[in-house]
Amino acid sequence: MPTPVPRAWLTFAAHPPLAWAVVSRSGQSRRLPESWGDTYLVCPACRERAQLLEGRPASQRCGRCNGLFEIQWDEVALQSA
């Protein structure tokens, strides 16, 4: 189900991301296991959602596309979430 967000919250990029995005779980993240906690990752290549491994790893492999990508820990959206 689409979730409306204010346009001011959006950032448009000229190029697709090259690193995992760290995303805060919303109340509408029902298809994701509760065991994943408050945050999860979104793959930059195939957009698959993934559980964040323990600690603060520098990179993680995607279980769907098998790509190995850095994790974007300094993402502005994560800091303001």
TORKOL-4160 file (C-alpha; in steps of 0.2 Angstrom, whole numbers, padded with zeros to 4 digits, m for minus):
81
<pt num="1" X="0000" Y="0000" Z="0000"/>
<pt num="2" X="0008" Y="0017" Z="m0005"/>
<pt num="3" X="0012" Y="0029" Z="0009"/>
<pt num="4" X="0011" Y="0047" Z="0005"/>
<pt num="5" X="0026" Y="0058" Z="0011"/>
<pt num="6" X="0029" Y="0076" Z="0010"/>
<pt num="7" X="0039" Y="0081" Z="m0005"/>
<pt num="8" X="0051" Y="0091" Z="0006"/>
<pt num="9" X="0057" Y="0074" Z="0013"/>
<pt num="10" X="0062" Y="0067" Z="m0004"/>
<pt num="11" X="0079" Y="0069" Z="m0011"/>
<pt num="12" X="0082" Y="0066" Z="m0030"/>
<pt num="13" X="0098" Y="0059" Z="m0036"/>
<pt num="14" X="0105" Y="0059" Z="m0054"/>
<pt num="15" X="0113" Y="0042" Z="m0052"/>
<pt num="16" X="0107" Y="0026" Z="m0043"/>
<pt num="17" X="0115" Y="0023" Z="m0026"/>
<pt num="18" X="0130" Y="0012" Z="m0024"/>
<pt num="19" X="0128" Y="0007" Z="m0006"/>
<pt num="20" X="0115" Y="m0001" Z="0005"/>
<pt num="21" X="0102" Y="0011" Z="0012"/>
<pt num="22" X="0099" Y="0010" Z="0030"/>
<pt num="23" X="0080" Y="0012" Z="0033"/>
<pt num="24" X="0070" Y="0015" Z="0049"/>
<pt num="25" X="0055" Y="0003" Z="0051"/>
<pt num="26" X="0038" Y="0011" Z="0049"/>
<pt num="27" X="0022" Y="0006" Z="0056"/>
<pt num="28" X="0018" Y="m0001" Z="0038"/>
<pt num="29" X="0033" Y="m0013" Z="0037"/>
<pt num="30" X="0022" Y="m0028" Z="0040"/>
<pt num="31" X="0029" Y="m0040" Z="0028"/>
<pt num="32" X="0046" Y="m0038" Z="0036"/>
<pt num="33" X="0050" Y="m0050" Z="0051"/>
<pt num="34" X="0049" Y="m0041" Z="0068"/>
<pt num="35" X="0066" Y="m0050" Z="0072"/>
<pt num="36" X="0074" Y="m0038" Z="0061"/>
<pt num="37" X="0072" Y="m0024" Z="0074"/>
<pt num="38" X="0070" Y="m0005" Z="0071"/>
<pt num="39" X="0081" Y="m0004" Z="0055"/>
<pt num="40" X="0084" Y="m0014" Z="0039"/>
<pt num="41" X="0093" Y="m0012" Z="0023"/>
<pt num="42" X="0088" Y="m0009" Z="0005"/>
<pt num="43" X="0100" Y="m0016" Z="m0009"/>
<pt num="44" X="0106" Y="m0003" Z="m0021"/>
<pt num="45" X="0105" Y="m0016" Z="m0036"/>
<pt num="46" X="0089" Y="m0025" Z="m0034"/>
<pt num="47" X="0080" Y="m0016" Z="m0020"/>
<pt num="48" X="0078" Y="m0032" Z="m0010"/>
<pt num="49" X="0075" Y="m0029" Z="0009"/>
<pt num="50" X="0088" Y="m0037" Z="0021"/>
<pt num="51" X="0091" Y="m0039" Z="0039"/>
<pt num="52" X="0105" Y="m0029" Z="0046"/>
<pt num="53" X="0119" Y="m0040" Z="0052"/>
<pt num="54" X="0125" Y="m0038" Z="0070"/>
<pt num="55" X="0137" Y="m0024" Z="0074"/>
<pt num="56" X="0140" Y="m0010" Z="0062"/>
<pt num="57" X="0148" Y="m0019" Z="0047"/>
<pt num="58" X="0156" Y="m0009" Z="0033"/>
<pt num="59" X="0148" Y="m0020" Z="0019"/>
<pt num="60" X="0135" Y="m0034" Z="0017"/>
<pt num="61" X="0131" Y="m0046" Z="0003"/>
<pt num="62" X="0113" Y="m0047" Z="m0005"/>
<pt num="63" X="0104" Y="m0063" Z="m0003"/>
<pt num="64" X="0094" Y="m0060" Z="m0019"/>
<pt num="65" X="0107" Y="m0053" Z="m0032"/>
<pt num="66" X="0123" Y="m0059" Z="m0023"/>
<pt num="67" X="0130" Y="m0041" Z="m0024"/>
<pt num="68" X="0142" Y="m0035" Z="m0011"/>
<pt num="69" X="0139" Y="m0017" Z="m0006"/>
<pt num="70" X="0145" Y="m0005" Z="0007"/>
<pt num="71" X="0132" Y="0001" Z="0020"/>
<pt num="72" X="0128" Y="0020" Z="0019"/>
<pt num="73" X="0130" Y="0023" Z="0038"/>
<pt num="74" X="0131" Y="0042" Z="0035"/>
<pt num="75" X="0115" Y="0044" Z="0026"/>
<pt num="76" X="0106" Y="0060" Z="0030"/>
<pt num="77" X="0089" Y="0052" Z="0031"/>
<pt num="78" X="0095" Y="0039" Z="0044"/>
<pt num="79" X="0102" Y="0053" Z="0055"/>
<pt num="80" X="0085" Y="0063" Z="0054"/>
<pt num="81" X="0074" Y="0047" Z="0057"/>
